[in-house]
Amino acid sequence: NDCGGYDAFQRTCPSHAVLEMLASKWVYLVVCALRRGRMRNGELARRLEGITPKMLTQTLRILERDGLVRREIFPVIPPRVEYELTELGQNLAGLLTQIRSWSEEHVPDIKEARARAAANQEAELQAQA
């Protein structure tokens, strides 16, 4: 195949670990937030409504480990830490931004489909009673 021999449809493929990491909504949102440029931890926490400090720290560590985010510590008191996307992270951010745009654009369609499904399920339950 054209992906260096990797095939995500194969159970033992290492790409499964990459897909698992990408499936986290917080990974997704942190990468999208950092697309604008460098941010400090507090700025990210304010931008990502609902993320706990622990989850933000874990997510940033995962992204740094996987080469998507670079952390820079400035030797000042108190220490200042900033995060930015690497080239690999910027590449991913482009794809994720497209997904985010699609999801925001199609919220009404998804909500309508869910309402239809709930109504159909309710009608089936009433028919069985």
Stockholm file with secondary structure:
# STOCKHOLM 1.0

chainA/1-129         NDCGGYDAFQRTCPSHAVLEMLASKWVYLVVCALRRGRMRNGELARRLEGITPKMLTQTLRILERDGLVRREIFPVIPPRVEYELTELGQNLAGLLTQIRSWSEEHVPDIKEARARAAANQEAELQAQA
#=GR chainA/1-129 SS CCSTTCCTTSTTCTHHHHHHHHTCHHHHHHHHHHTTSCEEHHHHHHHSTTCCHHHHHHHHHHHHHTTSEEEEEECSSSCEEEEEECHHHHHHHHHHHHHHHHHHHTHHHHHHHHHHHHHHHHHHHHHHC
#=GC SS_cons         CCSTTCCTTSTTCTHHHHHHHHTCHHHHHHHHHHTTSCEEHHHHHHHSTTCCHHHHHHHHHHHHHTTSEEEEEECSSSCEEEEEECHHHHHHHHHHHHHHHHHHHTHHHHHHHHHHHHHHHHHHHHHHC
//
